[in-house]
């Protein structure tokens, strides 16, 4: 029996013996409720699974598919698989490498219990095998994405000259990709596809049974078919790619998507594969003379950061999940779900997440994660919030990004410094107006510097901030600290 999970919706299943075995796919109500996933995420996954089932059946494959049905007794995923195998016996389960540690453990336990061989095959979900990532780990003592990225460029032979040097004489053009958005620039926007019959059916189920989850069931905006995903990718290349680079870090109140590709929700389900996205980007870039900073920046996100995060997850994700180096214990209040914190950038991002379930990397890192770090939120709370609010969330995505990077919970294993900033950076990169939120944010920032000054003083990249705090007039410092404490009393719960 071949088992396909919801993130194994690949356009081709060349690694699996499809011609020899039936296919098992199942929707899992328990999984949908394990975390209060955004409604659009559940609509995306279940609708895409149903379309993939239809596609496989149209190709002549036998697919045993279990749709969620609340009118019958709720069966676990394992019970559905067991009943299917009882009617269609098999000696082995074939599937791709299972990324989620908890899901992998469940499937392994099921096979052991049932006396089945579990045959895992390399997945098109990534370009790098776990063995290849371990080669990087053996070559370098520390986790440094730049080192990994250079190895990837060479291994995959991407953007290299004939003598193996980087095209443009530089590995990264990141310093050219930090511009704020000009007021007069035209933003193309995105064009959502028409809802399919499966989207309509799943949306109705989600609204009826998962009403307490973030987001709304209407206004679903993502493609769920292979054809729609390819058109979505082409739309990015044609309308946004040429301006992606300079403004990839920009913050804007005008539009949530700017010039980003918004391909991660589709890639994380396998509807688009990183190999085809990279090939399409390189081909389009060459044919249409896309600026190198745009092309390289986009490629780096896929073959660099995305692959790196997945490698770190399998390498030390379980350790990261238990980490809390800074000892943060505060909990989130409902304002972090409602968008009523009074911090303008935070509230705007939350409002957009309620509508779409998507935000770009600077909104995630320098707005939301930054704010939660300054507020000393427990890393497990931060992880859960990010898992709930983003349509592209996955355990392999959020564990390294939240614990390892955003919350500095490992104390410098994955990152050399915490990613924090005051209001100046947010106003420089965005168009947020000056307001009371600025002094509150700055109070939280300087309070964090004060409370973590011993650690920060030892960091060459941040020690100047301790000296700046020491030079600050006492009355200004006290006023900022008072504002920070008032905010924390209102918008966090201290369990220390």
N, C-alpha and C positions, 0 to 999 in steps of 0.2 A: 504494500500500500504506500502511495506517495502522499505525504502530508504537506500541504501548503498553508502557511500562516498568512496573516493579513499584510505582512511586509515582504511577501514573496510573489508579487504580482508582475513578474518579469515578462517582457514581450516574447521571449523565447526561453525555453527550459532545456537547453542543450545538455546540461550536466545531469539531468534526471532521466531515468528510463521510462518515459511517458508511454511508449508504445507497448510496454510489457505489464503495466500495473494500472489499477484504478487510482483515482485521486480523491482524497478526503479534504474537505474544507468545512469549517464550522464557525459561525458567529457565536460569541460567548457573552451572555448578559452579565455574568460574574466579572469578566474582564472589564466590561464597560463601566461597571460600578466600583471596581477596585480603587480607582481614583476618579474624582469628579472631573473627568475629561471635558474639555470644551465641546459643546454640542456639534460644532462644525467638524471637529476631529472625528467624532463617531460617525457622522454622516459621510465624511470622506472615506473612512476605512471600510465601512460596511457596504456603501454603494459601489466602491471600486472593487471589492471582493465579488459582489454579485455580477458586475460586468465582466470580470475576469472569468468567473464560472461560465457565463454565457459564451464567451469567446472560446474557451476550452471545449465546451460541448459542441460548438459549431465546427470545430476541427475534428470531431469524431471521438473525443476522449470521454470516458465514463467518469463523471464527477459526483461523488456522494456529498451533497451540500446540505448543511443544517442552518436554516434561517432562525433568527430569534423569534420565538413564539411564546408570548406570555400566557396564552390560554392553556398550555400544557404544563406539566410539572417541570420546574426549572432543572435542567440537567447540566452538570459540569461539562467542560470541554472533554475531559477524560471519559466521562460516561458516554458521550456522543461517539467518540472514537471507538470505545469498547463495543458499543452496539453495532456500529458499522462493521467492525472486524468479525463480530459473531456471525453476521450474514455473509460476509465476504472475507473468509480467512486469509491470512498472510503470515509469513514467517519473519518478515522484516518490515521496518518502517524506513522509507527513504525520504529525506528532506534536505534542505540546505543548512549550512551552519546557522544555528539559532543565536541571534545576537543578545537578546534579553536573558540575563542570568537566571532570573526566577522561572521564566518560561522554559528555558533549557533544562533546568533541574526537574521541573514537572514532567517534561517529556521523557527524560532519562528514567525517572522513577516509574513512570507508566510502563515503559518497555521492560524494565527489570521485573516489574510485578507480573506482567503478562507473558514473560519469557520470549520477548521479541528482540531481534537484532536492530539496533538503531544505526542506520547508514547515513552519515552526513556528507554533503557535497559542497564544494566551494561555491560561494554565492556571488552573483553579479552585482549585489548591493554595494560592493566595494571593489577597489582596484588593488588592494593590498591584502595579502593573506596574513594571518596571525604569525606565521613563521617568518614572513618577510619583515614584519614589524619587530620581531625579536632580533633579527639581524641588525636593525638600527640600534636597538637597545644595547647589544653587545659592543657596537662600535663607539657609542657615546655614553659617558658616565651619567650625564644629566638629561632631563627631559627638556629639549629645546626644539620648538617647532621648526625654526629656520634650518637647523641641521637636517631634520627629517625631510623638509621640503626640497632641499638641494638633492638629497638622495633620490627622492621621487622623480624630480625632473630628469636626472640622469638615467634612472632605471627605466622610466617610461619614454625616454627620448623626446621630451616635450620642450619646445622653445629653446633648442640648442643649436649652435652653429656646427659646422662640419667637424671642427676640432674639439667639440664637447664643451664649449663655453656658452654662457647664457646669451641669448639674443638681446641686443641692446646693451651688452657689457655689464648688466646688473641682474642679480637674481630676483630682486624685488623693486617695484616702483611705488611702494606704499607711501613714501613721502610726497608723492604727487596726488595722492588720493585722500586728501584731508581738507577739502574746500567746503565752505558753507554754501548754501544754495542762494544764487543771485535772485533778487526780487523779480526780475523780468524774465526769468527762464521759463520756458513752456514745459509743463509736465504732461507726458502723454496719457498717464493713467493706465488702468488695465480694463480689459473687456471680459467680464465673466461669461461663461457659457450658459446656454439654456439648461435648466434643470432636467435631468433625465427621469424616466419613470421610476428607476431605482432610488434616485435622490428624493423624489417626492414621497415614496413609500417609507423610506428610512427616516426622513424628516418628521413625518407624522408619528412614527413610533417613538422617536427621541423626545418629541414634545410631550407625548402622552406619558412616558415612563421615566424620563430623566429631566424633569422640569427644574430640579434644583441645581443642575450643572451650569457652569458659566456659559454665557452667550445666548443666542437666540436661534431657533431652528429655521426661521425664514432668512431670506437673503443669502443663502449659501452661494459661494462665489468661485469654487475651485472645479477644475475638470476632474472627472472620475473615470474616463475611458482612455484607452491608449491613443486613439485619434485626437481626443481633446487635449491630452498632455503634450503631444507633438506640436499641435497648433499653438498651445500656450508657450512652449519653448521658442517656437519660431517668432511669436509676437514679441518676446523679449529681445531676440537678436535684431529684429527689424526696427523696433521702436525705442529701445532703451539701452542697448548694449554700448553704443558709441559714447554715451555719457555716463555710463555706470561708474567708471573709475574715479574721476575727480570728486563725485558726490556720494560715494558709498558710505562715508562716515557722517554725512549731513543729517541734521535733525530738522524737521519742518512741521509746522502746524497745518500746512496747506494740503498735504497728501501723505498717506501712510506708506506708499510703495515707492515713490520717487523713481529711481532708475534700477531698482533691484530686480533680480530675475524671478523671485518667488517660486523657485523650483524645488526647494527642500521638501515641502510636503509630498511632492510626487516622487522624488528620488528616494525618500525614506520608506516608501511603500514598494519600490521597485518598478513602478509604472514607467519611469525613465531610469536608465542606468547611468552611473557616472562615466562609464566608457563612452557611451553614445553622446552624452552631453559635452564631454571634453572634445570629442571628435567634431561634433557640430560647431562648437565654439571656435576651434582652430580653423576649420574650413571656412566658416563665415567670416572670421577675422581676417583671413588672408584674402578672400575674394572681395571684401568690402573695405579693406584698409582701416580696420578698427584700430584706434590708438593703442599702442603697446601697454600703456598703464591700465587701460580698461581690460584688455585681453589677459595680461599676466595676473592682474588682481582677481579676475574671475576664476582663472585656472587655479590660482593659489588656494582659493576657498575650497575647491573640490578635491584636488589631488594632495593638497597640503593639510589645511585645518580639518576638513571632514574626516579624512583617513587617519589623521593624527589622533583626533578625539576618540575615534573608535578603537584605535590601538591602545591608547591609555586606559580606556574603559576595561578592556579585557586584561590588561597588564596589572592594574591596581585599583580597579573600580570598587571592589569590595572593601578595600582599606579606606578609600576616599569616602565611601558611604558612612563610615563610622567616625570620620574625622571632625574635629571642632577645635582647632588649634587655638583660636582666640577666645574660646570659652563663652561664646554668645548663647544666651538663654531666652531672649525675648520672643514673644509670639505675635503674630499678625492679628490686627483687629479687622472687623468687616470693612473698614474704609479702604483697605488694600484690595478688596474685591469690588467695591462699589465705585471707586475712583473719587473718593471724597476726603483725601488726606490734606488738601490745601497746598500740596506741592504741585505746581502747575504741570511740569513735565511728567511727573508720575501719573497724575490724574488723566492727562491726555492719552498717555499710552494705555492705561487701563480701559479708558473709554473705547479706544480702537480695538483692544483685545476683546472686549465684550462683543463688539460688532463682527470682527473678522478672525480673531484668534491668531493673528500674525503681527510680528514687529521685526524690524531689521536688527542687525547685531549690535549697533550702538545703543538703540533703545533698550535692548536686553541687558547689555553689559554696563553702560555708563549712566543709564537712567534707573532701571528697576533694580538690577543687582547691586549697583552702587548705593542706592538709597537704602536697601535692606541691610547691606553691610554696615553703613554708617549708623543704622538704627539697631545694630547688634541682634538681628533676628537669628534664631537658631538655624543652622544650615539645613536641617531636615525640613523645616517649615518653608524655607526658600525653595528647596528642591520640589516639594509638593506643589507650591504655587506655580512654578514654571511648568511642571508636568500638566497641571490643570488648564492653564491658559493658552497654550500654544498648539496649533494644529499639527505642527511637525515634531511634537515632543516624543521622545523615546528614552528609555533608560540609558542606552549607550550615549545619547546626546547630552542628557541633563546631568548625569553624575559627574563626568569630568568638567563640564562647563560651569556647573554650580559650585560643587565642592572644591574642585581643583583650581578653577580660575576666578569665578565671580566672587566667592566668599572667602578665598584664601584659607580654606579650612585645613589644608595640609601644612600650612606654615612655610611655604616656599619650595615644596617638592616639584610641583608642576609649573609654577610661576615664581618669579624672583621678587615680586612685590604685589601688594593688594592694588586692585584697580579702583581708585577712588578719585573724586574731583569735587571742587566747589561749584558754585553757580556760574562762575565766569566761563568755564569750559562749555557748559550747556548753552549759555547765551551766545557764545562765540560760534558754536557749531549749529545753532538753531536760530529760530526767530521768536523765542519766548520773550514776552515783555518783562521789563523790570517790575518787581512786585514784592510783597511781603514774603513770598516763598523763597526769595533769594537769601534773605538774612537767616531764615530758618534753616535752609540747606547749608549755608556757610557755618551756622552754629553747630550743626551735626558734624560737618567736616572737621572743624577745628577741635571739637570735643573728641572725635575719634583720634586725631593726631595727639591730643593731650593724653588720652587714656592708653594709647599704644606707643607712646614716645620712646620707650626703651627699645622696642623692636625697630621702630622707624629710624632711630638714630644710627643703628647698625647697618642700615641699608643705604649704600652710596647714592642710589637713585632717588631717595626720598628724604635724606637727613636734613636738607635745606628747609623742609617744612617745619621741623622742630625749631630751628633757629628763627624762622619767621614768626612762629607762635610766641617765642620768648621775647621778640621785639615788639609784639602787639601791646598797645596800651591796655592796662588792666581793666579800665572801665568798659572798653569795647569788648574785650575777651569775656568779661563777666556777663555782659548783655547777651552776647552770642550764646554762651553756655546756658543762660537762663531760658532763652527761646528754644534751644535744643531740648532741654529737660521738659519744658511744657509740651512740646510736640510728642516726645516719647511717652509721657504720661497719658496723652490723649489717644495716640495711634499705635501703641504697642502694649502688650501685657507682659510684665516682668515676672518671671517665675523663679528668679534667683532667690 
